[in-house]
Amino acid sequence: MYYLVKYSGAFGFIKPWTAVRDSEIYTQQFLTLSIIAGIERKLFPELLFNDDGEIKKIVAHRLSYKQISQQQEQIQPRGWNEKGTKNNKSYERPYAILVRGVMLEPVLFLAFQNMKDAEVAVRQHICLARNEDILYPDDQILEVSEKEFNENEELFFGFELVFEKNEQSFLVGYNRYKQNEKMFGYIKIVGTPVKTNY
């Protein structure tokens, strides 16, 4: 049995796992193991003690959204550029414009194996990656079977990165708690993850 907490918000951005700073970047459509672990540590800070980077309480998740909106953001590099002559020097940090693809109206389901963990989660907000992208919980905890969560395309549609290694898996990062051991996963798509009706 799964105990589901549904989170939603106005918008959300998930940094691409390659963390590129190109002129145009899109949000990821799935949550990596490190993002789920980060959300879990935010909800359950006691897990920070003796942390091994593994997921302890969130047994499944599902992410969907309405569409991706292109938004501009002004950025500056970290370093300074030196200009001028020996006697007349100046330093500057040039501005640039970054076009960022941001999810509109993301919905995230987090599944827990017991009601106690779900009750802790339903009283807190979460962030997908950046602190300003806040998702708030619904008041109600849903109690569904694992089979229904994985097969009901009308209620629980979305993207899920399943953290296991098989022939469909791809590299999703490195576990810094375990000598940078490679982490793998594959994307499960249930129903139509991008909402078409408003």
trRosetta pair geometry for C-beta under 8 A, 3 or more apart (Angstrom, degrees):
i j d omega theta_ij theta_ji phi_ij phi_ji
1 113 7.6 103 79 -155 66 57
1 143 6.4 -1 -179 -171 113 89
1 144 7.5 159 -158 88 68 27
1 145 6.1 -57 -107 -104 57 53
1 146 7.5 -113 -88 -29 13 78
2 59 6.9 -138 -116 72 97 124
2 60 6.7 -45 -121 41 139 120
2 111 4.2 -33 -160 -157 122 114
2 112 7.1 118 -163 56 67 37
2 113 7.2 -52 -112 -96 53 44
2 143 7.5 164 85 -152 52 43
2 144 5.5 -20 63 71 100 76
2 145 7.0 80 14 172 89 10
2 146 5.7 117 -31 -80 109 61
2 149 5.3 12 35 -37 156 148
3 111 7.0 128 62 -159 43 59
3 112 4.7 -37 66 68 98 91
3 113 7.3 14 17 108 96 3
3 114 6.6 -31 9 112 138 13
3 115 5.3 171 -100 -92 159 52
3 117 7.3 136 72 69 129 87
3 118 3.8 -100 130 -42 123 150
3 141 5.6 1 -176 173 95 117
3 142 7.4 153 -161 78 44 49
3 143 5.9 -14 -106 -101 68 70
4 109 5.2 -18 -161 -166 114 107
4 110 7.0 147 -151 74 59 43
4 111 5.4 -26 -94 -98 75 70
4 112 7.8 176 -79 20 28 73
4 118 7.3 26 42 -127 11 129
4 141 6.8 151 69 -168 49 63
4 142 4.1 -19 59 62 109 101
4 143 7.6 -162 17 -71 82 23
4 144 6.2 8 -10 21 124 108
4 149 7.1 168 -69 -106 129 121
5 109 7.2 149 74 -155 42 56
5 110 5.0 -14 58 58 94 96
5 112 7.3 35 -7 -5 102 111
5 118 5.5 174 -46 -152 104 83
5 121 4.7 -146 -4 111 166 120
5 122 4.9 -146 -122 -78 120 79
5 137 5.4 -34 178 -137 108 118
5 138 7.3 -179 -168 47 61 81
5 141 6.1 -31 -83 -114 72 80
6 107 6.6 -13 -169 -171 97 97
6 108 7.5 152 -157 82 49 45
6 109 5.5 -24 -100 -98 69 74
6 137 6.9 116 76 -154 49 64
6 138 4.5 17 69 9 102 122
6 140 7.9 10 26 72 110 80
6 142 7.1 54 -28 -4 106 119
7 107 7.2 156 83 -158 53 48
7 108 4.5 -14 62 63 103 95
7 109 7.7 -178 21 -80 74 26
7 110 7.0 39 -7 -8 112 103
7 125 7.7 115 -139 -149 117 55
7 126 5.8 -33 -132 38 163 114
7 135 3.9 70 158 139 112 120
7 136 6.5 162 -150 77 77 21
7 137 5.4 -43 -93 -89 75 57
7 138 7.6 -133 -78 -7 30 74
8 105 6.9 0 -170 -168 103 70
8 106 6.9 -176 -140 94 58 52
8 107 4.8 -12 -97 -105 95 74
8 108 7.5 176 -75 22 47 66
8 135 6.0 165 80 -156 6 95
8 136 6.8 -35 64 58 59 70
8 138 7.3 49 8 -49 104 90
9 12 5.9 99 71 -53 123 102
9 105 7.5 -171 85 -130 44 36
9 106 6.2 2 51 55 87 87
9 133 6.9 122 107 177 155 65
9 134 5.8 167 -118 96 143 50
9 135 4.0 -106 -25 -101 117 62
9 136 6.3 118 -82 6 83 74
10 104 7.5 -42 164 -152 56 65
10 105 6.7 -32 -150 -79 30 59
11 69 7.4 -61 -124 36 125 125
11 102 5.2 25 -178 151 120 119
11 103 6.2 152 -161 85 63 59
11 104 5.6 -31 -103 -109 83 48
11 105 7.3 -18 -79 -33 48 36
11 106 7.2 72 -162 -2 24 96
11 133 6.4 -90 105 -128 72 91
12 27 7.4 110 111 -155 70 157
12 65 7.4 -130 48 -101 107 128
12 102 7.1 160 74 -173 28 84
12 103 4.8 -20 63 64 81 113
12 106 4.2 -43 26 12 131 142
12 128 4.4 78 -173 4 120 145
12 129 7.8 111 179 18 87 84
12 133 4.3 104 -127 -178 61 124
12 135 6.5 3 -80 -56 131 107
13 27 5.0 -132 -145 -99 61 119
13 100 6.6 -2 -125 162 139 125
13 102 4.9 -54 -76 -120 96 85
13 103 6.9 177 -80 17 42 83
13 128 6.8 164 66 82 34 123
13 129 6.1 -85 100 53 70 116
13 130 5.7 13 66 12 108 120
13 133 5.4 -151 26 -66 73 152
14 27 4.9 91 42 -172 72 94
14 28 4.2 -76 102 48 118 95
14 29 7.9 -172 53 -48 135 14
14 30 7.8 -149 110 71 163 29
14 31 6.7 -122 -126 -95 147 63
14 35 6.7 -1 -142 -109 110 160
14 103 7.7 30 0 -8 91 125
14 128 5.2 -84 -75 149 85 118
14 129 4.9 133 -124 -24 49 131
15 19 6.0 26 156 -104 119 71
15 27 7.8 -46 -65 -130 18 66
15 28 7.3 8 86 -6 26 108
15 129 5.0 -176 -1 169 87 155
15 130 7.5 107 -40 -46 101 92
16 19 6.6 -160 84 -56 75 27
16 20 6.2 -17 77 25 131 88
16 25 6.0 -123 -3 -170 125 113
16 26 7.1 73 -62 72 117 62
16 27 7.5 -161 -54 -147 73 23
16 28 5.5 142 -103 -56 52 92
17 28 6.6 60 -25 -78 82 144
17 32 5.5 104 -91 -60 125 148
17 172 6.4 -102 -135 -165 171 62
17 173 6.0 -110 -166 -67 127 96
20 25 6.2 175 82 -101 94 122
21 25 7.6 -59 -127 -41 27 139
21 75 7.6 -161 -165 146 115 166
21 98 7.3 -68 -168 -109 75 134
22 25 5.7 133 55 -62 90 89
23 96 7.6 -106 -112 166 84 118
23 97 7.6 41 -155 90 90 68
23 98 6.4 -148 -154 -122 41 57
23 99 6.5 35 147 19 70 92
24 98 7.6 170 -83 -169 32 62
24 99 4.4 -10 -111 67 78 109
24 101 7.9 55 178 -28 81 95
25 98 7.0 -10 16 -180 101 108
25 99 7.5 156 24 86 54 61
25 100 5.8 -8 67 -117 87 66
25 101 6.8 -127 110 18 48 87
26 68 6.6 16 -150 -177 99 154
26 100 7.9 146 -100 -168 25 48
26 101 3.7 -1 -126 40 66 140
27 68 6.5 -164 34 -128 106 116
27 100 7.5 63 -50 172 83 85
27 101 5.2 -125 1 99 77 86
27 102 6.0 88 -35 -114 131 32
27 103 5.5 -95 76 -29 158 90
28 31 7.6 135 105 -78 125 32
28 32 7.5 -11 137 -31 169 93
29 63 7.4 170 171 100 56 120
29 159 5.1 114 143 -20 90 170
29 193 7.2 89 179 124 116 147
30 63 6.7 161 -120 48 43 132
30 159 4.7 -110 -87 141 84 125
30 160 7.1 98 -138 -168 103 7
30 161 4.3 104 165 -44 127 106
30 187 5.6 -113 -72 -112 155 105
31 35 4.4 -124 -165 87 88 129
31 36 5.4 104 135 -54 121 87
31 39 7.8 -14 -168 -8 144 136
31 61 6.3 -28 48 98 138 147
31 63 6.1 132 -19 -31 103 143
31 108 7.8 64 -38 -131 140 126
31 128 7.2 -119 -98 -154 106 87
31 161 6.1 -146 68 23 55 114
32 35 5.0 99 53 5 72 101
32 36 7.2 -139 97 0 38 87
32 161 6.4 -21 -102 74 36 164
32 172 5.0 176 -137 169 100 111
32 173 5.7 86 178 -19 136 132
32 183 7.9 93 -179 105 99 134
32 185 7.5 174 -139 26 61 147
33 36 5.9 -57 -148 40 32 108
33 37 6.1 33 153 -19 66 108
33 53 7.8 54 138 163 113 93
33 55 7.0 -114 -155 -38 84 110
33 161 7.5 -109 -47 111 65 125
33 163 5.2 91 -91 -108 110 130
33 172 6.1 111 1 108 99 127
33 173 6.4 -142 47 48 103 128
33 175 7.9 -44 107 -82 139 92
33 183 5.2 -106 30 167 149 147
33 185 6.6 176 -44 -42 101 136
34 37 5.5 -51 -143 39 32 114
34 38 6.2 38 154 -23 64 104
34 53 7.6 -33 -103 -156 75 99
34 173 5.7 -98 -17 135 119 173
34 183 8.0 146 -37 54 87 164
35 38 5.6 -52 -149 35 31 114
35 39 6.5 32 152 -18 64 102
35 128 7.0 5 -170 -179 128 60
35 129 6.3 -50 -121 -85 116 85
36 39 5.7 -51 -148 36 33 111
36 40 6.2 35 152 -21 65 107
36 55 5.8 -10 120 -98 118 124
36 58 5.7 -138 -178 82 107 146
36 61 6.4 -153 -112 -6 118 148
36 163 7.9 -117 46 -42 149 134
37 40 5.5 -55 -147 38 32 114
37 41 6.3 31 154 -19 66 105
37 53 6.0 -9 -141 -163 164 54
37 54 7.5 148 -107 103 120 9
37 55 5.9 -114 -84 -80 77 72
38 41 5.8 -53 -145 36 31 108
38 42 6.5 34 153 -21 63 103
39 42 5.7 -54 -152 33 32 113
39 43 6.5 24 153 -12 66 107
39 58 7.2 42 91 -42 110 156
39 110 7.4 -148 133 -96 136 139
39 126 5.1 30 -142 -155 102 130
39 127 7.7 -158 -99 59 83 54
40 43 5.9 -59 -148 42 31 106
40 44 6.0 -26 169 35 69 105
40 47 6.4 -27 133 58 98 163
40 55 6.2 154 -29 -137 163 74
40 56 6.6 145 167 41 142 83
40 57 5.8 154 -148 48 114 99
40 58 5.2 -120 -84 -6 113 114
41 44 6.7 -75 -124 69 25 68
41 45 6.4 59 174 -109 66 46
41 47 5.4 -121 -107 78 69 111
41 48 5.6 85 -154 -69 111 85
41 51 7.3 14 -102 -114 127 134
42 45 7.3 6 -146 -70 19 79
42 124 7.4 176 132 147 93 139
42 126 6.2 128 89 -124 140 79
42 127 7.4 160 -87 27 173 86
43 57 7.7 -124 91 79 124 141
43 120 6.4 108 169 123 96 102
43 121 5.0 4 -154 -105 140 79
43 124 5.7 167 -118 69 75 146
43 126 7.0 -23 -58 -87 101 107
44 47 4.8 60 109 -11 103 112
44 56 7.6 -107 85 74 149 121
44 57 6.0 97 -7 7 156 152
44 117 7.5 -27 -69 -140 132 93
44 120 6.7 63 -82 125 86 146
45 48 5.6 -20 -175 -4 63 117
46 49 6.4 -38 -178 18 55 108
47 51 6.4 77 144 -99 72 90
47 56 5.8 -165 -124 28 131 143
47 57 7.6 -115 -67 -8 144 114
48 51 5.5 -30 -153 -51 36 123
51 177 6.5 -118 121 -102 80 144
52 177 4.9 155 -163 142 42 145
52 178 7.1 51 -176 -53 87 98
53 175 4.8 145 112 -154 157 99
53 176 6.9 152 -78 51 144 65
53 177 3.8 -170 -14 19 117 131
53 178 6.7 -114 44 -9 135 95
55 58 5.6 -78 -168 60 116 87
55 59 7.9 151 136 -90 122 33
55 163 6.9 137 7 36 134 158
57 112 6.0 -9 164 -126 88 98
57 113 7.7 -132 -160 21 57 90
57 117 4.9 -171 -169 -148 122 146
58 61 6.2 11 172 -52 121 106
58 110 5.4 -67 -129 -163 110 102
58 111 6.9 96 -165 63 66 56
58 112 6.7 -56 -106 -84 45 71
59 111 5.2 -74 66 104 87 99
59 112 6.5 122 8 -126 98 23
59 113 5.3 86 -32 -47 143 93
60 109 8.0 -4 113 111 88 100
60 110 8.0 153 87 -162 51 39
60 111 4.0 6 59 43 88 134
60 146 7.6 131 -12 -135 151 87
60 149 6.5 108 97 135 150 143
60 150 7.9 -87 -157 -69 159 89
60 160 6.7 -3 -172 -151 85 146
61 108 6.4 -10 -173 -173 107 93
61 109 6.2 165 -156 86 53 63
61 110 5.3 -12 -106 -106 93 57
61 111 6.6 -148 -71 11 43 84
61 160 5.8 159 81 -124 64 98
62 108 7.1 161 81 -153 50 48
62 109 4.4 10 47 45 97 108
62 149 7.6 -158 -29 -180 135 94
62 156 5.5 87 57 -179 174 86
62 157 7.4 144 171 102 128 20
62 158 3.8 114 170 66 88 131
62 159 7.3 141 -158 63 57 32
62 160 5.2 -46 -97 -63 60 108
62 190 6.6 -42 -133 41 126 127
63 106 6.5 -16 -164 -167 92 108
63 107 7.4 158 -151 82 45 51
63 108 5.1 -6 -101 -104 77 82
63 158 4.9 158 67 180 28 124
63 159 5.1 -35 66 60 90 86
63 160 7.1 143 14 -77 79 56
63 193 7.3 35 98 -158 62 117
64 106 7.1 157 86 -152 40 59
64 107 5.1 -10 62 56 89 97
64 157 5.6 60 -79 103 146 83
64 158 3.7 -105 -47 -97 89 93
64 159 7.1 143 -79 7 56 73
64 193 4.7 -150 -113 -164 85 65
64 194 7.0 -167 -162 -79 84 25
64 195 6.3 92 154 -42 116 89
65 68 7.3 67 111 -66 138 67
65 103 4.0 -85 -133 -165 159 112
65 104 6.3 118 175 62 104 48
65 105 6.1 137 -156 82 68 62
65 106 4.4 -30 -93 -96 99 66
65 107 7.1 177 -81 14 46 68
65 193 7.5 22 25 152 66 84
65 194 6.5 -20 72 -119 71 65
65 195 7.0 -120 116 6 27 96
66 103 7.7 123 38 180 66 74
66 104 4.6 -59 60 94 110 97
66 105 4.2 47 -12 54 119 116
66 194 7.4 59 174 -168 15 69
66 195 4.8 -41 -110 54 56 115
66 198 7.2 58 -143 -105 123 85
67 103 7.9 163 90 -149 28 53
67 104 5.3 4 59 38 70 118
67 194 6.8 69 -92 -166 52 108
67 195 7.9 -89 -38 59 67 81
68 101 4.5 15 171 -179 123 104
68 102 6.7 147 -158 67 70 29
68 103 5.9 -40 -101 -91 71 49
68 104 7.2 -174 -98 0 19 85
69 101 7.2 150 71 -153 33 55
69 102 5.3 -30 62 63 87 87
69 103 8.0 104 16 -151 81 3
69 104 5.3 76 -19 -47 112 111
70 99 5.6 -5 -170 -176 101 105
70 100 7.5 144 -155 73 51 36
70 101 5.9 -29 -94 -95 61 66
71 99 7.4 150 75 -157 32 56
71 100 5.3 -32 68 66 84 88
71 101 7.8 142 20 -102 76 18
71 102 5.3 1 11 4 125 124
72 97 5.4 -19 -163 -169 111 107
72 98 7.1 140 -158 74 56 46
72 99 5.8 -33 -97 -99 66 63
72 100 7.5 143 -109 17 16 80
73 97 7.3 140 70 -159 39 57
73 98 4.8 -27 65 65 92 98
73 99 7.9 165 19 -91 76 17
73 100 5.4 23 -2 -5 120 125
74 95 5.7 -18 -168 -165 103 114
74 96 7.5 147 -156 76 56 38
74 97 6.2 -35 -99 -101 59 63
74 98 7.7 169 -95 18 10 82
75 95 7.3 137 73 -158 39 62
75 96 5.4 -29 66 67 89 88
75 97 7.6 145 19 -109 82 14
75 98 5.1 42 -8 -15 126 120
76 93 4.6 52 -176 144 121 116
76 94 7.1 166 -134 84 78 36
76 95 5.8 -46 -84 -101 83 57
76 96 7.4 148 -91 18 35 79
77 93 6.1 -149 57 -157 74 91
77 94 7.2 31 11 54 104 77
77 96 7.8 58 -37 3 81 120
79 93 7.5 167 96 -111 38 94
80 91 4.4 12 170 -178 129 114
80 92 6.8 133 -161 60 80 23
80 93 5.7 -67 -108 -66 64 85
81 91 6.8 152 73 -157 43 61
81 92 5.4 -29 60 66 96 77
81 93 7.1 148 10 -90 85 37
81 94 6.8 19 8 -17 137 97
82 89 6.2 -24 -166 -162 95 111
82 90 7.8 148 -157 80 50 39
82 91 5.8 -28 -99 -100 57 78
83 89 7.1 140 77 -158 45 59
83 90 5.1 -24 67 66 96 86
83 91 7.3 166 19 -91 79 27
83 92 6.4 8 0 9 124 110
84 88 4.7 -126 -176 107 124 73
84 89 4.4 179 74 -112 126 35
84 90 5.1 103 -24 12 132 78
85 88 4.9 41 49 44 91 89
85 89 7.2 -117 71 -64 37 63
86 89 7.3 -15 -157 -49 16 102
103 106 4.5 53 124 -61 134 107
105 195 7.5 -48 96 31 122 141
106 128 6.9 18 90 -59 164 144
106 135 6.7 -71 87 -92 104 126
107 158 7.3 -122 85 -84 91 134
108 126 7.6 -84 76 75 143 135
108 128 7.4 172 -47 -90 148 99
108 135 6.1 39 27 159 117 168
108 158 8.0 139 -114 -162 46 161
109 149 7.7 -164 128 -148 147 108
109 156 6.2 -42 11 -135 164 92
109 158 7.2 166 18 29 103 153
110 121 6.2 -121 87 177 137 155
111 149 6.2 48 -92 -150 144 162
112 115 7.8 143 99 -82 120 16
112 117 4.1 -161 -164 92 144 118
112 118 4.6 -161 47 -59 135 82
112 121 6.7 179 -39 3 139 142
113 117 7.3 46 48 33 61 138
114 117 5.4 91 69 9 83 99
114 118 7.3 -154 100 -2 44 92
115 118 5.5 -61 -149 42 38 113
115 119 6.0 41 154 -26 72 105
115 141 7.0 106 -140 128 80 157
115 143 7.9 -15 -89 -92 99 111
116 119 5.8 -54 -149 32 28 112
116 120 6.9 28 151 -17 61 102
117 120 5.7 -52 -154 33 35 111
117 121 6.4 31 151 -16 67 109
118 121 5.6 -58 -146 40 34 111
118 122 6.1 34 158 -26 69 107
118 141 4.8 93 147 -139 130 135
119 122 6.0 -47 -137 30 29 111
119 123 7.2 25 161 -17 56 107
119 141 7.0 -54 -74 -51 60 152
120 123 6.6 -73 -168 32 29 107
120 124 7.4 -1 152 -2 63 118
121 124 6.3 -83 -156 42 36 101
121 137 6.9 143 137 -93 75 147
122 137 4.9 -179 -148 151 53 153
122 138 7.6 -53 -143 77 99 55
122 139 7.1 77 176 -155 118 29
122 141 5.7 -87 -61 -68 147 98
123 137 7.4 -37 -27 47 12 147
124 137 7.0 66 65 -13 42 128
125 134 5.2 8 166 -171 135 104
125 135 6.5 160 -166 78 81 45
125 136 5.2 -38 -109 -99 98 61
125 137 7.1 -141 -95 -10 47 82
126 134 7.5 146 79 -153 33 59
126 135 5.3 -20 66 60 83 99
127 130 6.5 -121 177 81 122 30
127 131 5.5 -50 -112 -116 162 34
127 132 7.9 79 -131 40 121 22
127 133 5.6 102 -155 75 83 77
127 134 5.8 -44 -89 -96 78 54
127 135 7.2 157 -98 13 27 82
128 133 5.2 -53 33 114 97 130
128 135 6.8 75 -41 -17 87 121
129 133 6.6 24 48 50 66 138
130 133 4.9 81 65 4 85 106
131 134 7.7 6 167 -62 48 88
144 148 4.5 -113 178 82 110 126
144 149 5.3 130 105 -55 124 88
144 152 7.7 -84 -167 11 146 142
144 156 7.8 -157 92 -50 167 141
145 148 4.6 95 56 6 84 100
145 149 7.0 -148 93 -5 45 86
146 149 5.7 -56 -150 36 32 113
146 150 6.3 19 156 -9 66 112
147 150 6.1 -69 -149 45 27 103
147 151 5.8 -9 166 8 67 122
148 151 6.3 -75 -130 52 25 91
148 152 5.0 19 -179 -24 72 119
148 156 7.6 110 137 6 70 140
149 152 6.9 -30 -100 28 15 103
149 156 5.3 -149 -153 -172 55 174
150 156 7.8 -49 -57 101 15 138
150 188 7.8 -48 -141 164 92 145
150 190 6.7 -144 -163 -95 43 136
151 190 7.6 -132 -102 -141 14 118
152 155 4.6 -6 133 40 124 103
152 156 5.1 76 78 22 95 102
152 190 7.9 37 72 170 45 129
153 156 7.5 -74 -104 63 17 66
153 157 5.5 50 -171 -82 59 95
153 190 5.8 -152 -108 166 69 80
153 191 3.2 145 -165 -79 85 98
153 192 7.5 69 176 1 105 66
154 157 7.1 6 -114 -33 7 107
154 191 6.8 168 -56 -109 28 144
156 190 6.1 -13 111 114 82 147
156 191 7.5 144 85 2 49 130
157 190 5.4 -149 -127 106 45 82
157 191 3.0 -79 -109 75 107 132
157 192 5.6 -4 -170 53 147 48
157 193 5.8 -159 151 -87 91 44
158 189 7.9 -134 113 -144 27 55
158 190 6.1 4 45 55 54 95
158 191 7.3 21 -9 57 43 103
158 193 4.7 88 -132 -124 34 91
159 187 6.1 -31 -160 -160 96 106
159 188 7.5 137 -163 76 46 54
159 189 6.0 -19 -104 -102 64 73
159 193 4.9 43 -35 -127 79 157
160 187 7.2 141 76 -156 43 56
160 188 4.6 -19 67 61 97 102
160 189 7.9 -177 26 -77 71 31
160 190 7.2 27 3 -4 111 106
161 172 6.6 115 -180 -115 141 157
161 185 4.5 52 170 139 96 142
161 186 7.3 163 -153 79 62 22
161 187 5.7 -35 -98 -95 65 64
161 188 7.7 175 -93 17 15 77
162 185 5.8 165 78 -162 42 90
162 186 5.6 -18 55 61 97 75
162 187 7.6 161 12 -106 80 13
162 188 5.3 61 -27 -19 114 115
163 172 7.9 -103 -114 54 79 148
163 183 7.2 -33 -149 -178 100 102
163 184 7.6 122 -160 87 56 51
163 185 4.8 -42 -102 -96 46 109
164 169 6.9 -119 101 -82 52 131
164 184 7.2 -29 126 97 21 95
164 185 6.8 73 28 -117 39 58
164 186 7.3 -43 66 15 74 96
165 169 4.8 -98 -136 31 50 171
165 184 4.2 66 -92 76 88 142
166 169 5.4 120 45 -20 52 105
166 186 6.5 -49 52 -19 96 140
168 186 3.9 60 109 -129 104 146
168 187 8.0 -118 151 37 116 59
169 184 4.1 48 167 167 132 115
169 185 5.9 149 -139 78 92 7
169 186 4.7 -88 -86 -51 55 93
170 184 6.7 164 77 -147 19 82
170 185 7.2 -37 55 66 63 56
170 186 7.0 105 7 -96 74 62
171 182 5.9 -64 -127 -165 100 111
171 183 7.3 95 -159 72 60 53
171 184 6.2 -50 -97 -98 40 72
172 183 5.3 -69 69 105 87 95
172 184 6.3 124 10 -133 94 21
172 185 4.8 1 -14 25 148 106
173 182 8.0 152 93 -156 36 51
173 183 4.8 -8 70 50 78 120
174 180 4.3 1 170 -162 126 76
174 181 6.8 149 -161 68 70 31
174 182 6.1 -41 -105 -100 72 43
174 183 6.5 -170 -94 3 17 92
175 178 4.4 15 108 38 122 100
175 180 6.7 159 66 -136 51 19
175 181 4.6 -14 47 57 110 88
175 182 7.8 -29 6 45 87 5
175 183 5.5 109 -41 -53 92 110
176 180 6.2 15 -102 -81 49 66
178 181 4.2 -27 105 6 111 122
189 193 6.0 -89 -148 -29 92 120
190 193 7.5 93 59 -70 57 87
192 195 7.4 114 113 -99 101 31
192 196 6.5 -27 136 -10 146 109
195 198 7.4 110 132 -82 116 53
